[in-house]
Each structure stands twice: as structure tokens, then as C-alpha cells.
Amino acid sequence: MAQVTLPDDWAAATGGTRVLEITADDFRDLRLRLTEQWPDLGVLLDRCAVAIDGQIYQDAFMEALEPDSEVFFMPRIEGG
């Protein structure tokens, strides 16, 4: 079960929930579970990068999640 931390300003979109525990095999599965519960979250997820166990990904679509993974969403880094 991964621990998922959402940005503070997403609380309204998720009914006030900021930290979640979700069972998912990879980031694609995690994203699917989040958008099943909160369909409007998909737009916000598209604008984010994600850190999985301290490694930041601009696109983590196929990254595996271990049962004790920590997943943090953050604004996507633009430019170079």
C-alpha cells in the first residue's frame, strides 16, 4: 500500500483528503484509482511531476510502486 501525498490546494478536489493510502502496482494503476474516485483530478495530475521514493519523474507512467512506496505530487518543472 503506497502512501500518496497531494498538494494542499487539491484538498477541495478530493473532499479535504491530502494523504491517502492506496494499493497499486505502478503509477498508471495509482493514477487510475485516483481518477476513479475523483474524476476531476485527471486535469491536475496532467500538470504535475511526481516523486516516488525520493526520485522525481516528469512522467512516471510505468514506474513500479512497492507496498511501502511514498508518492508525492508537485508542480511540473517547465523549461530548461
C-alpha positions as CSV (number, residue, x, y, z in Angstrom):
1,M,0.0,0.0,0.0
2,A,1.6,3.3,-1.1
3,Q,1.3,6.5,0.8
4,V,0.2,9.3,-1.5
5,T,0.6,12.9,-0.6
6,L,-1.3,15.5,-2.6
7,P,-0.7,19.3,-2.6
8,D,-2.6,21.3,0.0
9,D,-4.5,23.2,-2.7
10,W,-6.0,19.9,-4.0
11,A,-7.9,19.3,-0.8
12,A,-11.1,20.8,-2.2
13,A,-10.9,18.5,-5.2
14,T,-10.5,15.4,-3.0
15,G,-13.0,16.2,-0.3
16,G,-10.3,17.6,2.0
17,T,-8.1,14.5,1.8
18,R,-4.4,15.2,1.5
19,V,-2.6,12.0,2.4
20,L,-4.0,8.7,1.2
21,E,-3.1,5.0,1.4
22,I,-3.7,3.3,-1.9
23,T,-2.8,-0.2,-3.2
24,A,-1.4,0.0,-6.7
25,D,1.2,-1.9,-8.7
26,D,2.5,1.0,-10.7
27,F,2.0,4.7,-11.2
28,R,-0.5,4.1,-14.1
29,D,-2.6,2.0,-11.7
30,L,-2.4,4.6,-9.0
31,R,-3.5,7.3,-11.4
32,L,-6.4,5.2,-12.5
33,R,-7.5,4.6,-8.9
34,L,-7.3,8.4,-8.1
35,T,-9.3,9.4,-11.1
36,E,-11.9,6.7,-10.4
37,Q,-12.5,8.2,-7.0
38,W,-12.1,11.9,-8.1
39,P,-12.7,12.2,-11.9
40,D,-11.7,15.9,-12.0
41,L,-8.3,15.1,-10.6
42,G,-7.1,13.9,-14.0
43,V,-6.6,17.5,-15.2
44,L,-4.5,18.3,-12.1
45,L,-2.4,15.1,-12.5
46,D,-1.6,16.1,-16.1
47,R,0.1,19.3,-14.7
48,C,2.2,17.5,-12.2
49,A,5.5,15.8,-11.8
50,V,5.7,13.0,-9.2
51,A,8.3,11.9,-6.7
52,I,8.3,8.1,-5.9
53,D,10.5,7.2,-3.0
54,G,12.5,10.4,-3.5
55,Q,13.1,10.1,-7.2
56,I,11.4,12.9,-9.2
57,Y,9.7,12.0,-12.5
58,Q,8.2,14.3,-15.1
59,D,6.4,11.2,-16.5
60,A,6.2,8.2,-14.2
61,F,3.6,6.3,-16.1
62,M,5.1,2.9,-15.9
63,E,7.1,3.2,-12.7
64,A,6.5,0.4,-10.3
65,L,5.3,1.0,-6.8
66,E,6.4,-1.1,-3.9
67,P,4.0,-1.8,-1.0
68,D,5.7,0.9,1.2
69,S,6.3,3.5,-1.5
70,E,5.9,7.2,-0.8
71,V,4.4,9.2,-3.7
72,F,4.4,13.0,-3.7
73,F,2.7,15.1,-6.4
74,M,4.2,18.5,-7.2
75,P,4.0,21.2,-10.0
76,R,5.7,20.0,-13.2
77,I,9.1,21.7,-13.9
78,E,8.9,23.6,-17.1
79,G,11.7,24.9,-19.3
80,G,15.4,24.0,-19.1
